[in-house]
Amino acid sequence: MNQKPQIKLSYAEHNQVQVVKIVFDYNQAIINKIKETTNAKWSAGNKSWLVKRDEFNLKVFFENMKELAWLDYSELKKEKNDTVETEKQHAVLVKGEIPVGYLEKLEQIRQSKNTVKIYCHCIEQFTGHFSDRDINGLEKNDINEYILHLIKSRNISPSYQNQMINAIKFYYEKVLGRKKEVYYIDRPRTGVKLPEVLSKPEIEKMIKTTHNLKHKSLISIMYSCGLRRSEAINLKPSDIESDRMMVKIRDAKGNKDRYVPLSAGVLKLARRYFREKKPKVWLFPGENGKQYSETSVLKVVKDAAKRAGILRRVYPHILRHSFATHHLEQGTDLRYIQIWLGHASSKTTEIYTHVSQNDYNKFKNPIDDIDLGE
């Protein structure tokens, strides 16, 4: 009697999304059943099928698979027990409600979708924590203690701390119209991390070894214009202003528009891509003409780096870092780079001066005077 194959389930994170990994030896019957009964997608990198954690129902999955395979879900049970123990040790934030007028005010002043999402998430955590109190009656000390609680129990990052404070301040100062307050908790200083950068030959190889015209055009425009991936997928054909040799970036970070110069070589490539693919709404459309996903952009860039033989970690934003650094190295004024990147402050752009090779190459290394032998 043949023994049933085994399916092993475990939790994981993929592209910043919590997922359930479904692992088994190749079996077409199981693959067909997974496709038929779940939204799982095959991940070559993970060598497993992945389904979003909040879409996975263990009981239903078991019923669908019990005739085909044995199910090993011990890892799921183990993590559940760990979570229960963690909840006993630390107060877990309870999701509350968005206060009346909060979302309306965000929309009224036309905050970006990303800002609205972050602020709403933060204020829900805040109201959930004070679910037994009227938040309109909270004092400054209550809010400072709440932020300190997040640092101690959740070890939140400085950036998340700032987001939480800004979301809370927005409610009291913009929605309720109260006076401005400062909520500040001292933290240990964090080290400054320099941006990672690819060399020009590495980027050239990524582009040359990418034969899919859409993908080649996407990588070329992202690098040559210093785009964030959200900006790249928001591009429309009309944003390529060939008569002015400019690219318009709409609704970028901070809800701002800006222009960046268009390369003649990229324009030639973009025209060939446009003639062949004829994109309508989006310059780089996804399936059925819908907007391309950020996950798809990540895959395009990673696959290109793999073909180019680059062993370092490569991700879409590294093209933006490389754009800024290479401009500095060829003598472009920092003020122009700041405008092209859409940075509100020159301080943000100045970090690339620490990565540029120009100044370092002016100096002779003392070891060059030492005979190191053969």
C-alpha positions as CSV (number, residue, x, y, z in Angstrom):
1,M,0.0,0.0,0.0
2,N,1.4,3.4,-1.1
3,Q,1.9,5.9,1.7
4,K,0.3,9.3,1.2
5,P,2.6,12.2,0.4
6,Q,3.2,14.8,3.2
7,I,2.4,18.5,3.1
8,K,4.3,20.6,5.6
9,L,2.9,24.0,6.6
10,S,4.7,26.9,8.3
11,Y,4.5,30.6,8.7
12,A,6.9,32.9,6.8
13,E,7.2,36.5,5.5
14,H,7.4,37.2,1.7
15,N,7.8,40.7,0.3
16,Q,6.8,42.1,3.7
17,V,3.5,40.1,3.7
18,Q,2.8,37.4,6.3
19,V,2.2,34.1,4.5
20,V,1.7,30.3,5.0
21,K,4.3,28.2,3.2
22,I,2.9,24.9,1.7
23,V,5.8,22.5,1.0
24,F,5.6,19.0,-0.5
25,D,7.3,16.9,-3.1
26,Y,6.1,17.4,-6.6
27,N,2.6,16.0,-6.9
28,Q,0.3,17.2,-9.7
29,A,-2.9,16.1,-7.9
30,I,-2.0,18.3,-4.9
31,I,-1.0,21.2,-7.2
32,N,-4.4,21.0,-9.0
33,K,-6.2,20.9,-5.7
34,I,-4.3,23.9,-4.3
35,K,-5.0,25.9,-7.5
36,E,-8.7,24.9,-7.3
37,T,-9.3,25.7,-3.6
38,T,-6.8,28.4,-2.5
39,N,-5.3,31.7,-3.7
40,A,-1.8,30.3,-3.2
41,K,1.0,31.3,-5.7
42,W,4.1,29.3,-6.5
43,S,7.3,31.0,-5.3
44,A,10.4,29.7,-7.1
45,G,12.7,31.5,-4.6
46,N,11.0,29.8,-1.6
47,K,10.4,26.5,-3.5
48,S,7.0,26.4,-2.1
49,W,3.4,27.5,-2.6
50,L,2.5,30.7,-0.6
51,V,-0.9,31.9,0.5
52,K,-1.5,35.1,2.5
53,R,-1.9,34.3,6.2
54,D,-5.1,36.1,6.6
55,E,-6.6,34.2,3.7
56,F,-5.6,30.8,5.0
57,N,-8.1,28.5,6.8
58,L,-6.4,25.4,8.3
59,K,-9.7,23.6,8.8
60,V,-10.8,24.1,5.2
61,F,-7.4,23.3,3.9
62,F,-7.3,20.0,5.9
63,E,-10.7,19.0,4.5
64,N,-9.6,19.6,1.0
65,M,-6.3,17.8,1.3
66,K,-7.1,14.9,3.7
67,E,-7.7,12.4,0.8
68,L,-4.5,13.4,-1.0
69,A,-1.9,13.8,1.7
70,W,-0.9,13.8,5.3
71,L,-0.8,17.3,6.8
72,D,2.1,18.4,9.1
73,Y,1.0,21.6,10.7
74,S,3.1,21.4,13.9
75,E,4.9,24.6,13.0
76,L,1.6,26.5,12.9
77,K,0.7,25.2,16.4
78,K,4.1,26.0,17.7
79,E,4.0,29.6,16.6
80,K,0.5,30.0,18.0
81,N,1.7,28.8,21.4
82,D,4.6,31.2,21.1
83,T,2.2,34.1,20.3
84,V,0.0,33.3,23.3
85,E,3.1,33.3,25.5
86,T,4.3,36.6,24.0
87,E,0.9,38.2,24.6
88,K,1.1,37.2,28.3
89,Q,4.5,38.9,28.6
90,H,3.7,42.0,26.6
91,A,0.6,44.0,26.2
92,V,-0.5,43.5,22.6
93,L,-2.0,46.6,20.9
94,V,-5.8,46.2,20.4
95,K,-7.2,47.7,17.2
96,G,-9.6,50.5,18.0
97,E,-11.7,52.8,15.9
98,I,-10.8,55.8,13.8
99,P,-12.1,58.9,15.6
100,V,-15.0,60.9,14.0
101,G,-13.6,63.5,11.5
102,Y,-10.1,62.0,11.4
103,L,-10.3,60.4,8.0
104,E,-12.4,63.2,6.6
105,K,-9.7,65.7,7.6
106,L,-6.9,63.7,6.1
107,E,-8.9,63.6,2.8
108,Q,-9.8,67.2,3.0
109,I,-6.2,68.3,3.1
110,R,-5.4,65.8,0.3
111,Q,-2.8,63.7,2.1
112,S,-1.3,60.9,0.0
113,K,-2.8,57.4,0.1
114,N,0.2,56.1,1.9
115,T,0.0,58.8,4.6
116,V,-3.7,58.2,5.1
117,K,-3.0,54.4,5.5
118,I,-0.2,54.9,8.1
119,Y,-2.1,57.6,10.1
120,C,-5.3,55.5,10.3
121,H,-3.3,52.4,11.3
122,C,-1.5,54.4,14.1
123,I,-4.7,56.1,15.4
124,E,-6.5,52.7,15.5
125,Q,-3.7,51.3,17.7
126,F,-3.9,54.4,19.9
127,T,-7.6,54.3,20.4
128,G,-7.5,50.6,21.0
129,H,-4.9,51.0,23.8
130,F,-7.2,53.6,25.5
131,S,-10.4,51.7,24.7
132,D,-11.6,52.2,28.3
133,R,-11.0,56.0,28.3
134,D,-12.2,59.0,26.4
135,I,-9.2,60.0,24.3
136,N,-10.4,63.6,24.2
137,G,-9.7,63.7,27.9
138,L,-6.1,62.4,27.7
139,E,-3.3,64.6,28.9
140,K,0.2,65.0,27.5
141,N,1.7,62.6,30.2
142,D,-0.8,59.9,29.1
143,I,0.5,60.1,25.5
144,N,4.1,60.2,26.5
145,E,3.6,57.1,28.7
146,Y,1.9,55.4,25.7
147,I,4.9,56.1,23.4
148,L,7.2,54.8,26.1
149,H,5.1,51.7,26.4
150,L,5.5,51.0,22.7
151,I,9.3,51.4,23.0
152,K,9.5,49.0,25.9
153,S,7.0,46.4,24.9
154,R,7.2,46.5,21.1
155,N,10.8,47.9,20.6
156,I,9.4,50.2,17.9
157,S,11.8,51.9,15.5
158,P,12.5,55.7,15.7
159,S,10.6,56.1,12.4
160,Y,7.6,54.2,13.6
161,Q,7.7,56.3,16.8
162,N,7.6,59.5,14.8
163,Q,4.8,58.2,12.6
164,M,2.7,57.4,15.8
165,I,3.4,60.8,17.3
166,N,2.5,62.6,14.1
167,A,-0.8,60.6,13.8
168,I,-1.7,61.4,17.4
169,K,-0.8,65.1,16.9
170,F,-2.9,65.3,13.8
171,Y,-6.0,64.3,15.7
172,Y,-5.5,66.7,18.6
173,E,-4.2,69.6,16.6
174,K,-5.9,69.4,13.2
175,V,-9.1,67.5,13.9
176,L,-9.8,69.0,17.4
177,G,-8.0,72.3,16.8
178,R,-6.0,72.2,20.0
179,K,-2.6,74.0,20.6
180,K,0.5,72.3,19.3
181,E,2.3,69.9,21.8
182,V,5.7,68.2,21.7
183,Y,5.8,64.5,22.6
184,Y,9.3,63.3,22.9
185,I,11.0,60.3,24.4
186,D,14.8,60.0,24.4
187,R,16.2,57.0,22.5
188,P,19.8,55.7,22.1
189,R,21.4,57.2,19.0
190,T,21.2,55.0,16.0
191,G,24.1,54.5,13.6
192,V,24.0,56.2,10.2
193,K,23.6,53.6,7.4
194,L,24.9,54.6,4.0
195,P,22.8,53.7,0.9
196,E,23.9,50.7,-1.1
197,V,24.9,51.4,-4.7
198,L,25.6,49.4,-7.9
199,S,28.3,50.3,-10.3
200,K,27.6,51.5,-13.8
201,P,28.9,48.3,-15.4
202,E,26.6,46.3,-13.1
203,I,23.5,48.3,-14.1
204,E,24.6,48.1,-17.8
205,K,24.8,44.3,-17.5
206,M,21.3,44.2,-15.8
207,I,19.8,46.1,-18.7
208,K,21.6,44.2,-21.4
209,T,20.8,40.8,-20.1
210,T,17.1,41.7,-19.7
211,H,15.4,40.8,-23.0
212,N,11.8,41.4,-22.1
213,L,11.2,44.8,-23.6
214,K,8.8,46.0,-20.9
215,H,11.2,44.9,-18.1
216,K,14.2,46.5,-19.9
217,S,12.3,49.8,-20.3
218,L,11.2,49.7,-16.6
219,I,14.7,49.2,-15.2
220,S,16.2,51.9,-17.6
221,I,13.6,54.5,-16.7
222,M,13.8,53.8,-12.9
223,Y,17.6,54.2,-13.0
224,S,17.9,57.1,-15.4
225,C,15.2,59.1,-13.6
226,G,16.0,58.1,-10.0
227,L,12.5,56.8,-9.4
228,R,10.9,55.1,-6.4
229,R,9.1,51.9,-7.5
230,S,5.7,53.5,-6.5
231,E,6.6,56.4,-8.9
232,A,7.5,54.0,-11.7
233,I,4.2,52.1,-11.6
234,N,2.3,55.4,-11.5
235,L,3.7,56.6,-14.8
236,K,1.4,57.1,-17.7
237,P,2.4,57.3,-21.4
238,S,1.5,61.0,-21.4
239,D,4.1,61.6,-18.6
240,I,6.9,61.0,-21.1
241,E,7.2,64.5,-22.6
242,S,9.5,63.8,-25.5
243,D,9.3,67.3,-27.0
244,R,10.7,68.8,-23.7
245,M,12.9,65.7,-23.0
246,M,11.3,65.5,-19.5
247,V,9.4,62.9,-17.4
248,K,6.7,64.1,-15.1
249,I,6.4,62.3,-11.8
250,R,2.9,62.8,-10.4
251,D,1.7,62.5,-6.8
252,A,5.1,61.4,-5.5
253,K,6.0,61.3,-1.8
254,G,4.4,64.2,0.0
255,N,1.8,64.5,-2.7
256,K,4.2,66.5,-4.8
257,D,4.8,66.5,-8.6
258,R,8.2,67.0,-10.1
259,Y,10.1,66.8,-13.4
260,V,13.3,64.8,-14.2
261,P,15.4,64.9,-17.4
262,L,14.7,62.3,-20.0
263,S,17.7,60.5,-21.5
264,A,17.8,60.3,-25.3
265,G,18.7,56.6,-25.2
266,V,15.9,55.8,-22.8
267,L,13.4,57.7,-25.0
268,K,14.5,55.6,-28.0
269,L,14.0,52.4,-25.9
270,A,10.6,53.7,-24.6
271,R,9.4,54.5,-28.1
272,R,10.2,50.9,-29.3
273,Y,8.4,49.5,-26.2
274,F,5.4,51.8,-26.8
275,R,5.2,50.7,-30.5
276,E,5.3,47.0,-29.6
277,K,3.2,46.9,-26.4
278,K,0.9,49.9,-27.0
279,P,0.2,50.6,-23.3
280,K,-3.0,52.6,-22.7
281,V,-3.7,53.8,-19.1
282,W,-0.4,52.9,-17.4
283,L,3.0,53.0,-19.0
284,F,3.9,49.7,-17.4
285,P,0.5,47.9,-17.0
286,G,0.0,44.6,-15.2
287,E,-2.4,41.8,-16.0
288,N,-5.6,42.9,-17.9
289,G,-4.3,46.5,-18.1
290,K,-4.4,47.0,-14.4
291,Q,-1.7,48.9,-12.5
292,Y,1.6,47.0,-12.2
293,S,2.3,45.9,-8.6
294,E,5.3,46.8,-6.5
295,T,5.9,43.1,-6.0
296,S,6.2,42.6,-9.7
297,V,8.8,45.5,-9.9
298,L,10.8,43.8,-7.1
299,K,10.8,40.5,-9.1
300,V,11.9,42.2,-12.3
301,V,14.8,43.9,-10.6
302,K,15.9,40.9,-8.7
303,D,15.7,38.6,-11.7
304,A,17.8,41.1,-13.7
305,A,20.5,41.2,-11.0
306,K,20.5,37.4,-11.0
307,R,21.1,37.2,-14.7
308,A,23.8,39.9,-14.4
309,G,25.6,37.7,-11.9
310,I,25.4,40.2,-9.1
311,L,25.7,38.4,-5.8
312,R,24.8,41.3,-3.5
313,R,21.3,42.0,-2.4
314,V,19.6,44.1,-5.1
315,Y,16.2,45.8,-4.8
316,P,14.4,48.5,-6.7
317,H,15.5,51.4,-4.5
318,I,19.1,50.6,-5.2
319,L,18.6,52.0,-8.7
320,R,17.6,55.4,-7.2
321,H,20.6,55.3,-4.9
322,S,22.9,54.5,-7.8
323,F,21.3,57.3,-10.0
324,A,22.1,59.9,-7.3
325,T,25.6,58.6,-6.6
326,H,26.6,58.3,-10.2
327,H,25.4,61.9,-10.9
328,L,27.6,63.1,-8.0
329,E,30.6,61.2,-9.3
330,Q,30.3,62.8,-12.8
331,G,30.1,66.3,-11.2
332,T,26.4,67.1,-11.2
333,D,25.5,69.8,-8.7
334,L,23.9,68.5,-5.5
335,R,21.0,71.0,-5.8
336,Y,19.9,69.5,-9.1
337,I,20.1,66.0,-7.7
338,Q,17.9,67.1,-4.8
339,I,15.3,68.4,-7.1
340,W,15.3,65.3,-9.3
341,L,14.9,63.0,-6.3
342,G,12.2,65.2,-4.8
343,H,13.9,65.7,-1.5
344,A,12.5,68.6,0.6
345,S,15.8,69.1,2.4
346,S,19.4,69.0,1.0
347,K,20.4,67.2,4.1
348,T,18.7,64.1,2.8
349,T,20.5,64.3,-0.5
350,E,23.9,64.9,1.2
351,I,24.1,61.3,2.3
352,Y,25.2,60.4,-1.2
353,T,28.3,62.5,-0.8
354,H,29.5,59.8,1.6
355,V,29.2,57.1,-1.0
356,S,30.6,58.9,-4.1
357,Q,34.1,57.8,-5.0
358,N,35.3,61.2,-6.3
359,D,36.8,62.6,-3.2
360,Y,38.3,59.3,-2.1
361,N,40.1,58.8,-5.4
362,K,42.0,62.1,-4.9
363,F,44.0,60.6,-2.0
364,K,46.9,58.2,-2.1
365,N,46.6,55.2,0.3
366,P,49.7,55.0,2.6
367,I,50.0,51.2,1.9
368,D,50.9,52.0,-1.7
369,D,54.4,52.9,-0.5
370,I,54.8,49.5,1.0
371,D,56.2,46.5,-1.0
372,L,53.6,43.7,-0.3
373,G,55.6,41.1,-2.1
374,E,54.3,38.8,-4.8
